[in-house]
Amino acid sequence: MVYCYFCIENIMNMKYFFTICVLISAICLNAQTTFDVTVSNPLKTERSNVPVVIPLGNYGEVCSALVTENNGTEIPCQLDDLNQDDTFDELCFLTNLKGKEHKTFTVALYTEGKPRNYPSRVYTEMLIRNDKVKEKNKHNNFIESITARGDCANSYNIQHHHGVSFESELNGIRVYFDKRQTLDLYGKFKKRLELKETQFYTSAEQKKEGYGDDVLWVGNTFGLGAFRGWNGTEPTMVDPVSSRTQRIISYGPLRTIVEIVDRGWIVDEKKAPVNMTIRYTQYAGHRDTDVDVFFNKDVKDYRFATGIIDVRGSEEFSDKQGLRACWGTDWPAGDTVNWNRETVGLAICLQQQNIERELERDTNSMDKQGNNYTFVVKTESGRMSYKVCYCSANESFGFHSAKEWFEWLLTWKQEVVKPISVIY
């Protein structure tokens, strides 16, 4: 009778009831291992949707996972197989932190079952053109990976919207499947996922319903942080290569991961070819995107270039320590509905150790119709990481002046250079 009374009294407390359910679930599934994760914010400012990533290499084979806050509340998590060997390599979850706040989470890993389903907050797709489809936003030949030989005549037009695309609620990006590998941008009015419906080609009807659209003309420029070669005078394309690949590594629900692989890239005719992998990671609730570049050999004697397009007549900002940005207005690509001029803010944030030179505004670009804000970069370790970020002045939730954009970027950089502490 005491046990029954205990249950009846406490079942009225829904928090307690939910905690009991989670505990029972963990017991039934036989957790392989359970451990606590303490997350701390070193800044005095609040941070939202902060990624917490746990490598799984020391935990054996993991098939499913459960993450709970210290009050027992389940929160969404994600398992990712980064090297595509059918074994999960990382666990990811997101959290909000007040200034100087510490939070504790409990992670349970299981050797059976499947990853739990949560509502997706990111989206990614690759599509082969379907000639039977008349509407530009209704293509349905979905693929996950594609490789083109280096002598492919026109890899740019193999895929619908010209390459892999991905988004969070705040942004939308496509990466061109050609030697430029440029990041082109989709601007939103509302904070939501849209690329599944518009496929980067918004119809007039969708435009009336408040959907966004392509907001940037990129030409042969960097666009938003494309990674290129450097010949000592100007940036060079990722060409020639023996092959180039685009592939989706993860679909969400909290982050999407896509990769660009260039094999046999002759960066410098006097040096051996290299294989390069560029990984783009897009987290939910973020307008910034993580860029990780990996090489298959020592490239400390090679030089590369990255940066952002100098939007026509743009206002520039640089802190001379790796953060560079602009704010400007231009006519975007011809697929934009109504051909409105679009105003955007762009930014790139590099680590000081990778910067050899920050060049002045580029007036002698390889593309005479567009110039760049350029960095000459290097890496001693065979890999490097940086972040890119943008906004559209169309956003109801974002920024509408250079002043607002540049001020926000200073706060953003503080979060970049002072990441959260994760102890487990």
C-alpha positions in Angstrom: 0.0 0.0 0.0 2.9 2.4 0.7 4.3 1.8 -2.8 0.9 2.5 -4.4 0.4 5.6 -2.4 3.9 6.8 -3.4 3.1 6.4 -7.1 -0.3 8.0 -6.9 1.0 11.0 -5.1 3.9 11.6 -7.4 2.3 10.7 -10.7 0.5 14.1 -10.4 3.9 15.7 -10.7 4.5 15.4 -14.5 8.2 16.3 -14.2 8.7 13.4 -11.8 6.6 11.1 -13.9 8.7 11.9 -17.0 11.9 11.3 -15.1 10.7 7.9 -14.0 9.8 7.0 -17.6 13.3 8.0 -18.8 14.9 5.9 -16.0 12.8 2.9 -16.8 13.6 3.3 -20.5 17.3 3.4 -19.8 17.1 0.3 -17.6 15.1 -1.6 -20.2 17.5 -0.8 -23.0 20.6 -1.8 -21.0 22.8 1.2 -21.4 26.3 0.3 -22.5 27.6 3.2 -20.5 26.3 6.3 -18.7 28.3 9.4 -17.9 27.7 13.1 -16.9 28.7 16.0 -19.1 29.4 19.4 -17.6 29.1 22.4 -19.9 30.2 25.9 -18.9 30.0 29.3 -20.6 33.1 31.4 -20.0 31.4 34.6 -21.3 29.1 36.9 -19.4 26.7 37.0 -22.3 23.9 34.5 -23.1 24.5 31.9 -25.8 21.9 29.9 -27.6 22.0 26.6 -29.5 25.5 25.9 -28.4 26.8 22.6 -29.9 28.2 20.0 -27.5 30.1 17.3 -29.4 31.3 14.1 -27.8 33.7 11.8 -29.7 32.6 8.1 -29.3 35.9 6.4 -30.2 36.4 5.1 -26.6 32.9 3.7 -26.1 32.8 0.8 -28.5 29.9 0.3 -30.9 27.1 2.8 -30.2 23.6 2.2 -31.8 21.5 4.7 -30.0 21.8 7.4 -27.3 19.8 9.3 -24.8 20.7 12.8 -23.4 18.9 14.3 -20.4 19.4 17.5 -18.5 20.1 17.2 -14.7 16.4 17.5 -14.0 15.8 14.4 -16.1 14.3 16.2 -19.1 15.2 14.5 -22.4 16.7 16.7 -25.1 17.3 16.0 -28.8 20.6 14.5 -29.7 22.2 13.2 -32.9 24.7 10.4 -33.8 26.9 10.9 -36.8 29.1 8.5 -38.8 31.7 10.9 -40.1 33.9 8.5 -42.1 31.0 6.5 -43.5 32.1 3.1 -42.1 28.6 2.4 -40.6 29.8 3.1 -37.0 28.8 6.3 -35.2 31.8 8.6 -34.4 30.2 11.5 -32.6 27.3 12.4 -30.4 26.0 16.0 -30.7 23.4 18.0 -28.8 22.6 21.7 -28.4 22.0 23.8 -25.3 21.3 27.4 -24.2 23.5 28.9 -21.6 23.2 32.1 -19.6 26.3 34.2 -18.9 28.8 32.2 -16.8 26.3 29.3 -16.4 27.2 25.7 -15.8 24.9 22.8 -16.8 25.1 19.1 -16.3 23.7 16.5 -18.7 23.6 12.7 -18.5 24.5 10.7 -21.6 23.4 7.1 -22.0 24.9 5.1 -24.8 23.3 1.8 -26.0 24.7 -1.1 -28.1 21.2 -1.8 -29.5 18.3 0.0 -31.0 18.4 2.9 -33.5 18.9 6.7 -33.1 15.9 8.4 -31.6 13.7 10.5 -33.9 13.4 14.3 -33.2 11.9 17.1 -35.3 14.5 18.2 -37.8 15.9 21.8 -37.5 18.2 21.6 -40.5 17.9 20.3 -44.1 20.2 19.2 -46.9 19.7 17.8 -50.4 21.4 16.8 -53.6 19.4 16.4 -56.8 20.1 15.2 -60.3 18.0 17.1 -62.8 14.8 15.5 -63.8 13.8 16.4 -67.4 10.2 15.3 -66.8 9.7 18.0 -64.2 8.7 21.4 -65.6 8.7 23.4 -62.4 12.2 24.4 -61.2 11.4 23.7 -57.6 9.8 20.2 -58.0 12.8 18.0 -58.9 12.9 14.6 -57.2 16.0 12.6 -58.3 17.5 12.7 -54.8 21.1 11.5 -54.4 23.6 11.3 -51.6 26.9 11.5 -53.4 28.3 12.2 -56.8 31.8 12.1 -58.4 32.8 13.8 -61.6 36.1 13.1 -63.4 38.4 16.0 -63.7 37.8 16.1 -67.5 34.0 16.3 -67.0 32.8 18.9 -69.6 30.2 20.6 -67.4 29.9 19.4 -63.8 28.1 22.6 -62.9 24.9 21.6 -64.7 24.8 17.9 -63.6 22.9 18.7 -60.4 19.8 20.7 -59.9 20.6 24.0 -58.2 24.2 23.3 -59.3 25.4 21.5 -56.2 24.6 20.4 -52.7 22.5 22.7 -50.6 21.9 22.9 -46.8 20.2 25.2 -44.3 19.3 26.1 -40.8 16.2 28.1 -39.8 18.3 31.3 -40.4 20.3 30.6 -43.6 20.5 28.6 -46.8 23.6 27.8 -48.8 24.5 25.9 -52.0 28.0 24.9 -53.0 28.7 24.9 -56.8 29.9 21.6 -58.2 32.7 22.9 -60.3 36.2 24.3 -60.1 34.9 27.4 -58.2 33.2 25.5 -55.4 31.6 28.8 -54.5 29.1 29.2 -51.6 26.0 31.0 -52.9 23.4 32.3 -50.6 19.6 32.1 -50.0 18.0 35.0 -48.0 14.9 34.5 -45.8 12.1 36.7 -44.6 11.0 34.2 -41.9 13.0 32.0 -39.5 12.2 28.5 -40.9 13.3 25.7 -43.2 12.5 26.4 -46.9 14.8 24.6 -49.3 12.7 21.4 -49.4 9.9 23.5 -50.9 11.8 26.1 -53.0 14.9 24.0 -54.0 16.7 27.4 -54.2 14.4 28.5 -57.1 11.5 30.3 -55.4 8.3 30.5 -57.5 6.3 33.7 -57.8 3.5 32.1 -55.7 6.0 31.1 -53.0 7.4 34.6 -53.0 3.9 35.9 -52.3 3.7 33.5 -49.4 6.9 35.0 -47.8 9.5 32.5 -49.0 13.1 33.7 -49.5 15.3 33.6 -52.6 18.8 33.7 -54.0 20.3 37.0 -52.7 23.9 37.1 -54.0 25.7 37.2 -57.4 29.0 35.4 -57.0 30.5 35.0 -60.4 34.1 33.7 -60.1 34.6 35.3 -56.7 34.9 33.6 -53.3 31.2 34.3 -52.6 31.1 33.4 -48.9 34.4 31.9 -48.0 35.2 29.5 -50.9 38.6 27.8 -50.4 41.0 28.3 -53.4 44.7 28.0 -54.4 47.1 30.9 -54.5 49.8 31.4 -57.2 51.6 34.2 -55.5 49.6 36.9 -57.3 46.0 36.0 -57.2 43.6 33.2 -56.1 43.3 30.2 -58.4 40.5 27.7 -59.0 40.4 24.2 -57.6 41.6 22.9 -61.0 43.0 20.7 -62.4 41.8 17.7 -60.4 41.6 14.0 -61.2 38.1 14.0 -59.7 35.7 16.0 -57.6 33.0 14.7 -55.3 30.1 16.1 -53.3 28.4 14.0 -50.6 26.1 14.3 -47.7 27.4 12.9 -44.4 24.6 13.8 -42.1 21.0 14.9 -42.6 20.2 16.2 -39.0 18.1 16.7 -37.0 20.5 19.1 -35.2 23.3 19.6 -37.7 23.9 18.7 -41.3 27.3 17.8 -42.6 28.4 17.8 -46.3 31.8 17.3 -47.8 33.6 18.4 -51.0 36.4 16.0 -52.0 39.0 17.1 -54.6 41.5 14.3 -55.6 44.7 15.0 -57.4 44.5 18.7 -57.2 47.5 20.4 -58.8 47.7 23.5 -56.6 51.2 24.3 -57.9 52.8 22.7 -61.0 56.1 22.6 -59.2 54.6 20.6 -56.3 53.0 17.2 -55.9 49.2 17.0 -56.3 47.1 16.8 -53.1 43.8 15.4 -52.1 41.6 17.9 -50.2 38.3 17.4 -48.3 36.3 20.4 -47.3 33.6 19.7 -44.6 30.7 22.1 -44.1 28.8 21.7 -40.8 25.5 23.6 -40.3 24.0 23.7 -36.8 20.4 24.4 -36.1 19.7 27.9 -34.9 22.9 29.2 -36.4 23.5 31.7 -39.2 27.2 30.8 -39.2 28.7 27.7 -40.8 31.8 25.7 -39.8 34.4 25.0 -42.5 37.0 22.3 -41.9 39.7 21.7 -44.6 41.7 18.4 -44.6 44.7 17.4 -46.8 46.1 13.9 -47.3 49.7 15.1 -46.9 52.0 17.8 -45.6 51.1 21.1 -47.3 53.1 23.5 -45.1 54.9 24.7 -48.3 51.7 25.4 -50.2 49.7 28.6 -50.1 46.0 28.9 -50.4 43.4 31.7 -50.5 39.9 32.4 -49.1 37.8 35.4 -48.3 34.5 37.0 -49.2 33.2 38.7 -52.3 33.4 42.5 -52.3 29.7 43.2 -53.0 29.5 46.1 -55.3 30.2 49.3 -53.3 30.2 47.4 -50.1 31.3 48.8 -46.7 34.2 46.8 -45.3 35.0 45.9 -41.7 38.2 44.1 -40.5 39.6 43.7 -37.0 43.0 42.8 -38.6 42.9 39.6 -36.5 41.0 37.2 -38.8 37.5 38.7 -38.8 36.6 40.4 -42.1 33.2 41.4 -43.2 31.2 43.6 -45.6 27.7 45.1 -46.1 26.5 45.9 -49.6 23.8 45.8 -52.2 23.8 44.3 -55.7 21.7 42.6 -58.3 21.7 38.8 -57.5 21.6 35.9 -59.9 19.1 35.8 -62.8 16.9 33.1 -61.2 15.7 35.6 -58.6 12.0 36.4 -58.7 11.3 40.1 -59.7 15.0 40.9 -60.1 15.1 43.0 -56.9 18.5 44.4 -55.7 19.5 42.6 -52.5 21.4 43.8 -49.5 23.5 41.3 -47.6 26.1 41.2 -44.8 29.0 38.7 -45.2 31.7 37.6 -42.8 34.6 35.2 -42.5 36.6 34.4 -39.3 40.0 32.7 -39.6 42.5 31.6 -37.0 45.5 33.8 -36.7 47.9 30.9 -37.1 46.6 30.2 -40.6 46.8 33.8 -41.9 49.9 34.7 -43.9 48.5 37.9 -45.4 45.3 40.0 -45.4 45.2 41.7 -48.7 43.7 45.1 -49.4 40.5 45.4 -51.4 41.1 43.3 -54.5 40.8 45.4 -57.7 42.7 43.0 -59.9 40.6 39.9 -59.4 40.6 37.0 -61.9 36.9 37.9 -62.3 36.8 41.5 -63.7 33.1 41.7 -62.9 33.6 41.1 -59.2 36.3 41.5 -56.6 37.3 39.9 -53.3 38.4 40.6 -49.8 41.2 38.1 -49.7 43.3 36.2 -47.2 46.4 34.2 -48.2 46.4 31.2 -45.9 48.6 28.3 -44.9 48.5 25.3 -42.5 51.3 23.6 -40.7 49.2 20.6 -39.6 47.6 19.5 -42.9 44.2 20.9 -41.8 42.6 24.2 -40.9 39.2 25.4 -39.7 37.3 28.7 -40.1 33.8 30.0 -40.0 31.6 31.9 -42.4 28.5 33.8 -41.7 25.9 36.0 -43.5 22.6 37.8 -43.2 20.0 39.2 -45.6 18.4 42.6 -45.0 15.1 40.9 -46.0 15.0 39.1 -42.6 12.3 40.0 -40.2 14.6 38.6 -37.4 18.0 39.9 -38.4 20.0 43.0 -39.2 19.2 46.0 -41.5 22.3 48.1 -41.5 26.1 47.8 -41.6 26.3 49.2 -38.1 24.1 46.5 -36.7 25.8 43.7 -38.6 29.4 44.7 -37.7 28.4 45.1 -34.0 26.9 41.7 -33.9 30.0 40.2 -35.5 32.1 41.4 -32.6 29.9 39.4 -30.3 30.0 36.4 -32.6 33.8 36.4 -32.7 33.9 36.4 -28.9 31.9 33.2 -29.0 34.2 31.8 -31.6 37.5 32.5 -29.7 36.0 31.6 -26.3 34.2 28.3 -26.8 32.3 26.6 -24.1 34.0 24.2 -21.7 32.9 20.6 -22.0 34.0 18.1 -19.3 33.0 14.4 -19.2 
